[in-house]
Amino acid sequence: MPPVSRTRAQGRFPRSLSFSEMEYADSKPKSHHVLSKIFMAALLTAVCIFILKHPSSYHSMSPFSRHEPGVTHVLVTGGAGYIGSHATLRLLKDSYRVTIVDNLSRGNIGAIKVLQEQFPEPGRLQFILADLGDARAVNRIFAENAFDAVMHFAAVAYVGESTLEPLRYYHNITANTLTVLEAMAANNVKTLIYSSTCATYGEPEKMPITEDTPQFPINPYGRAKKMAEDIILDFSKHSNMAVVILRYFNVIGSDTEGALGESPRPELREHGRISGACFDAALGVSPGLKVRGTDYETADGTCVRDYIDVNDLVDAHVKALNKAEPTKVGIYNVGTGKGRSVKEFVEACKEATGVNITVEYLSRRPGDYAEVYSDPSKINRELNWTAQHTDLLESLRVAWRWQRSHREGYSAPLAMAF
């Protein structure tokens, strides 16, 4: 288990109440000794009674355990992951207080280290190593921290993997979201920004996809996310919670300043994003790129997707947080509104990396769909959000710079744990 975070309260008396360090001079009269002992015993008793009546007083020393005027404390679940870490970086830059909860099953402790190095000031960033599947741990985290809002990113998120391990996806996405929602309700946390997906729509008959497009997911990942959405919507009908559900399209890119990037575990590369597969091929980590499906009813036979830059995506989260209103639910597609085929993407990746990547064409991947792209007009209109990083080639160039300078991914620093 990694060492405990220094940003958390350590549960010690302030130095002025450290009775073991107090001394009594022998030169004083004996009667003074007796009176001093009686006084100290009475004071010690009073302090003990106060602690028993107010057990949370230890944690009150931590800025994370109390609300402060003008400071918004956001819990970011899955904050060690690709999207969650980028969202944390943006929140910290915008002067939010952030607590990350992550079990590191898919995230990177190296991303946490980068964030800690950039924002070392007390009360800015706290990392808690915990699993959202552990309800007791989740309830304790909420009880001991004063959260104003939750950005819930934590989830396993590979379509292909979900078809092979459906129960894992229903537990990790649907059940864990229920646990988080219950903890929010019990601790009076009133704002939820939920990370959802266009996979909840399945394979619609018409393009582009609007928020009113019927949801008929065709894989366990999409179904698990839709179930989580349904739980949130049902609960919100009889609460004053502010809820925003963001349905992502295909995320690409990297922090423009080069601090963060995408670094999936090696064993997950087979299920990962096409951008990661392209970069692995360009770096020589894999012998080439495997493209699954060339017989879809699209212009060139490969899947068509809406690629959204991660910097635009986290901007949508911040705007959603700022616009969230009690008793209201906002549901928004987050995409560019333009579809690009996999073949187009591969050609852009070749140009961005300068490597003539070898491409192998294979049969379709189970659970995939032919064409998906968004109509982002609702989020444009209601949240004043518009994708700014829409040049596919430039987004890939930015991501490639990080990949090229982090050939081994993040380094392995010491973690700080709860």
C-alpha positions in Angstrom: 0.0 0.0 0.0 1.5 3.4 -1.0 2.2 5.9 1.8 -0.5 8.2 3.0 -1.1 11.6 1.3 0.5 14.5 3.1 -2.5 16.7 2.0 -4.8 14.8 4.4 -5.2 15.5 8.1 -3.1 13.2 10.1 -5.4 13.1 13.2 -2.9 14.7 15.7 -3.5 17.3 18.3 -2.2 20.8 17.6 1.1 21.3 19.2 -0.4 23.5 21.9 -2.4 20.6 23.1 0.4 18.0 23.1 0.3 17.3 26.8 3.2 14.8 26.7 5.6 17.6 25.9 4.6 19.8 28.8 7.1 19.9 31.7 6.8 21.0 35.4 9.7 22.7 37.2 11.0 21.1 40.5 11.7 24.6 42.0 7.9 25.4 42.3 6.1 24.9 45.6 4.4 21.5 46.1 1.0 23.0 46.3 1.5 24.5 42.9 2.4 21.0 41.6 -1.0 19.7 42.9 -3.0 22.6 41.5 -1.2 22.2 38.1 -2.0 18.5 38.0 -5.6 19.1 38.9 -5.9 21.8 36.2 -4.2 19.6 33.5 -6.4 16.6 34.4 -9.5 18.7 34.1 -8.3 20.2 30.8 -7.4 16.7 29.4 -10.8 15.4 30.4 -12.6 18.3 28.7 -10.6 17.8 25.5 -11.3 14.0 25.5 -15.1 14.7 26.0 -15.0 17.2 23.1 -13.2 14.6 20.8 -15.7 11.9 21.7 -18.6 14.2 20.9 -17.0 15.6 17.7 -15.0 12.7 16.2 -14.7 14.6 12.9 -12.7 17.4 14.6 -9.5 15.7 13.5 -10.4 16.0 9.9 -11.5 19.6 10.3 -7.8 20.5 10.1 -7.8 19.5 6.5 -9.1 22.0 3.9 -10.7 19.1 2.0 -13.0 18.3 5.0 -14.7 21.7 5.1 -16.6 24.0 2.8 -15.1 27.3 2.1 -16.8 30.4 0.6 -15.6 31.0 -3.0 -14.0 27.5 -3.3 -15.7 24.7 -5.1 -14.5 21.2 -4.2 -15.0 18.7 -6.9 -14.7 14.9 -6.5 -13.3 13.5 -9.8 -13.8 9.7 -9.9 -11.3 8.0 -12.3 -9.1 11.1 -12.2 -6.0 9.0 -12.9 -7.4 8.0 -16.3 -7.0 9.6 -19.7 -10.0 11.9 -19.6 -10.3 12.2 -15.8 -6.7 13.4 -15.5 -7.2 16.1 -18.2 -10.4 17.2 -16.5 -8.5 17.5 -13.2 -5.8 19.6 -14.8 -8.3 22.0 -16.2 -10.2 22.2 -12.9 -7.0 23.0 -11.0 -6.0 25.6 -13.6 -9.4 27.2 -13.0 -8.8 27.3 -9.2 -11.1 24.5 -8.2 -10.2 22.2 -5.2 -10.0 18.6 -6.4 -10.1 15.2 -4.8 -9.3 12.3 -7.1 -10.6 8.8 -6.3 -9.2 6.0 -8.4 -8.3 2.3 -7.9 -5.6 2.5 -10.6 -7.0 -0.5 -12.4 -7.0 1.5 -15.6 -5.5 4.8 -14.6 -1.9 5.9 -14.2 -0.3 7.0 -10.9 2.2 8.8 -13.1 -0.6 11.2 -14.2 -1.4 11.9 -10.5 2.3 12.7 -9.9 2.3 15.2 -12.8 -0.7 16.9 -11.3 0.7 17.0 -7.8 4.0 18.5 -9.1 2.1 21.2 -11.0 -0.2 22.0 -8.0 1.7 21.3 -4.8 0.0 23.9 -2.7 -2.0 22.6 0.3 -5.7 22.3 -0.2 -5.5 22.1 -4.0 -5.3 18.4 -4.9 -5.9 15.2 -2.9 -5.6 11.6 -4.2 -7.5 8.8 -2.6 -6.7 5.2 -3.6 -10.1 3.4 -3.4 -12.5 1.2 -5.4 -16.0 2.5 -6.0 -17.2 -1.0 -5.7 -16.5 -0.8 -2.0 -19.5 0.9 -0.6 -18.1 1.3 2.9 -15.0 3.0 1.5 -17.1 5.3 -0.7 -19.4 6.3 2.2 -16.4 7.0 4.4 -14.8 9.2 1.7 -18.0 11.2 1.3 -18.4 11.5 5.1 -14.8 12.8 5.6 -14.7 15.3 2.7 -16.8 18.3 1.9 -17.6 17.8 -1.7 -19.6 20.4 -3.6 -19.8 18.5 -6.9 -18.9 15.1 -8.5 -17.5 14.5 -11.9 -18.0 10.8 -12.4 -15.6 9.5 -15.0 -14.5 6.1 -13.4 -15.5 3.2 -15.7 -14.1 0.4 -17.8 -14.8 1.7 -21.3 -13.9 -0.7 -24.2 -16.7 -1.9 -26.5 -15.0 -5.1 -27.5 -14.0 -6.0 -23.9 -17.6 -5.5 -22.8 -18.8 -8.2 -25.1 -16.4 -10.6 -23.5 -16.9 -9.6 -19.9 -20.4 -8.2 -19.7 -20.9 -8.8 -15.9 -17.8 -6.8 -15.2 -19.2 -3.9 -17.1 -22.6 -3.9 -15.4 -20.9 -4.0 -12.0 -18.2 -1.4 -12.7 -20.4 1.1 -14.6 -24.0 0.6 -13.4 -23.6 -0.7 -9.8 -20.8 1.7 -9.0 -22.7 4.7 -10.3 -25.6 3.7 -7.9 -23.1 3.5 -5.0 -21.8 7.0 -5.8 -25.3 8.4 -6.2 -26.3 6.9 -2.8 -23.3 8.5 -1.1 -24.1 11.8 -2.7 -27.7 11.7 -1.5 -26.6 10.7 2.1 -24.0 13.5 2.3 -26.0 16.2 0.6 -23.8 16.6 -2.4 -26.0 18.4 -4.9 -24.2 18.5 -8.3 -23.4 15.6 -10.6 -21.7 15.7 -14.0 -21.9 12.2 -15.5 -19.6 10.8 -18.1 -21.8 8.9 -20.6 -21.3 7.8 -24.2 -22.8 7.9 -27.6 -22.8 4.1 -27.3 -26.1 4.4 -25.6 -27.7 5.2 -28.9 -26.6 2.0 -30.6 -26.9 2.3 -34.4 -29.5 4.9 -35.2 -31.4 4.9 -38.4 -30.6 8.6 -39.1 -27.6 10.8 -38.8 -26.6 13.1 -37.1 -27.5 12.0 -33.6 -29.4 14.4 -31.5 -30.2 14.1 -27.8 -33.7 12.9 -28.8 -32.4 10.0 -30.9 -33.8 6.8 -29.4 -31.4 4.9 -27.2 -31.0 1.2 -28.3 -27.5 0.2 -27.3 -26.1 -2.9 -29.0 -23.2 -3.8 -26.6 -22.9 -4.3 -22.8 -20.8 -1.1 -22.5 -23.6 1.0 -24.0 -26.3 -0.8 -22.1 -24.5 -0.4 -18.8 -24.1 3.3 -19.4 -27.8 3.7 -20.3 -28.8 1.8 -17.1 -26.7 4.2 -15.1 -28.3 7.2 -16.9 -31.7 5.7 -16.1 -30.9 5.4 -12.4 -29.7 9.0 -12.3 -32.8 10.3 -14.1 -35.2 8.3 -11.8 -33.5 9.7 -8.7 -33.4 13.2 -10.0 -37.2 13.3 -10.4 -37.6 13.5 -6.6 -34.5 15.4 -5.5 -33.1 18.9 -5.9 -29.9 17.6 -7.4 -28.3 19.4 -10.4 -27.5 16.8 -13.0 -25.7 17.1 -16.4 -25.2 14.0 -18.5 -22.6 14.3 -21.2 -22.6 11.7 -24.0 -19.1 11.5 -25.5 -18.2 10.6 -29.0 -14.7 9.3 -29.9 -12.0 11.1 -27.8 -8.6 11.9 -29.1 -5.7 14.3 -28.5 -3.6 15.4 -25.5 -2.9 18.3 -23.2 -1.6 21.1 -25.5 1.2 21.9 -23.1 2.5 18.3 -23.0 1.9 17.5 -19.4 -0.6 14.7 -19.9 -1.4 12.1 -22.5 -3.0 8.7 -23.1 -1.2 5.7 -21.7 -3.2 2.5 -21.5 -1.8 -0.6 -19.9 -0.1 -2.9 -22.5 -2.6 -5.7 -22.0 -5.5 -3.4 -22.9 -4.0 -2.1 -26.2 -6.1 -4.7 -28.2 -9.3 -3.1 -26.9 -8.1 0.6 -26.9 -8.7 3.6 -29.0 -7.6 3.7 -32.6 -5.3 6.6 -31.9 -3.3 4.6 -29.3 -3.1 1.7 -31.8 -1.8 4.0 -34.5 0.9 5.5 -32.2 2.0 2.0 -31.0 2.5 1.0 -34.6 4.4 4.2 -35.3 6.6 3.7 -32.3 7.3 0.1 -33.2 5.6 -1.2 -30.1 3.4 -3.3 -32.4 4.2 -4.5 -35.9 1.4 -2.7 -37.5 -2.2 -1.4 -37.2 -5.2 -3.7 -37.3 -8.4 -2.2 -38.7 -11.5 -4.2 -38.0 -14.3 -4.1 -40.5 -14.1 -2.9 -44.1 -17.5 -4.0 -45.3 -19.7 -1.4 -43.5 -22.2 0.6 -45.6 -20.0 3.7 -45.6 -18.2 5.6 -48.3 -14.9 3.6 -48.0 -16.3 0.5 -46.1 -14.8 1.4 -42.7 -16.5 2.8 -39.6 -17.3 6.5 -39.4 -16.8 8.3 -36.1 -17.0 11.8 -34.6 -13.5 12.5 -33.1 -13.6 15.0 -30.2 -10.4 16.5 -28.8 -9.9 15.8 -25.1 -9.3 19.5 -24.4 -12.7 20.4 -25.9 -14.3 17.6 -23.9 -13.0 18.8 -20.6 -14.1 22.4 -21.5 -17.6 21.0 -21.9 -17.4 19.5 -18.4 -16.4 22.8 -16.9 -19.2 24.7 -18.7 -21.6 22.0 -17.5 -20.5 22.4 -13.9 -20.9 26.2 -14.1 -24.3 25.9 -15.7 -25.8 23.1 -13.6 -29.0 24.1 -11.8 -30.8 22.5 -8.8 -33.7 20.2 -9.8 -32.7 20.4 -13.5 -31.2 17.7 -15.7 -29.2 18.6 -18.8 -28.3 15.9 -21.4 -25.8 16.8 -24.1 -23.9 15.2 -27.0 -20.3 16.3 -27.0 -18.9 16.0 -30.5 -17.8 18.0 -33.5 -20.8 17.2 -35.7 -18.5 15.8 -38.4 -17.8 12.1 -39.1 -14.5 10.7 -40.3 -13.8 7.2 -41.5 -11.3 4.9 -40.0 -9.3 5.0 -43.2 -9.2 8.8 -43.1 -8.1 8.6 -39.5 -5.2 6.2 -40.4 -4.0 8.5 -43.2 -4.0 11.5 -40.8 -2.1 9.4 -38.2 0.5 8.5 -40.8 1.0 12.1 -41.7 1.1 13.2 -38.0 3.8 10.7 -37.1 5.7 10.7 -40.3 5.6 6.9 -40.3 4.2 4.7 -43.1 2.3 2.5 -40.7 1.6 -1.1 -41.9 -2.2 -1.7 -41.9 -3.9 -5.1 -41.6 -7.6 -5.3 -42.4 -9.6 -7.8 -40.4 -13.2 -8.8 -39.9 -15.6 -6.7 -37.8 -15.3 -6.3 -34.1 -18.3 -7.6 -32.1 -20.6 -4.9 -30.9 -19.4 -2.2 -33.3 -21.6 0.0 -35.5 -21.1 1.5 -38.9 -21.6 5.3 -38.6 -21.9 7.6 -35.6 -21.6 11.4 -35.5 -23.3 14.1 -33.4 -25.5 17.1 -33.7 -23.9 19.4 -31.1 -26.4 22.2 -31.6 -28.0 21.8 -28.2 -24.8 22.1 -26.2 -23.8 25.0 -28.4 -27.0 26.7 -27.7 -27.5 26.0 -23.9 -23.9 25.8 -22.6 -22.3 28.1 -25.1 -19.9 25.3 -26.0 -18.3 24.7 -29.4 -15.5 22.4 -30.3 -12.3 24.5 -30.9 -9.8 21.7 -31.7 -11.5 20.4 -34.9 -8.3 19.9 -37.0 -7.9 16.1 -36.8 -4.3 16.2 -38.0 -3.3 18.9 -35.4 -4.9 16.9 -32.6 -3.0 13.9 -33.6 0.3 15.9 -33.9 -0.2 17.2 -30.3 -0.9 13.7 -29.0 2.1 12.3 -31.0 4.5 14.7 -29.3 3.5 13.4 -25.9 3.7 9.8 -27.1 7.1 10.2 -28.7 8.5 11.8 -25.5 6.9 9.2 -23.2 7.8 6.0 -25.0 7.4 4.0 -21.8 4.3 5.9 -20.7 4.3 7.6 -17.4 7.1 6.9 -15.0 6.3 5.0 -11.8 6.4 7.5 -8.9 5.3 6.9 -5.3 1.6 7.0 -4.9 -0.3 8.9 -2.2 -3.2 6.8 -0.8 -6.2 7.1 1.4 
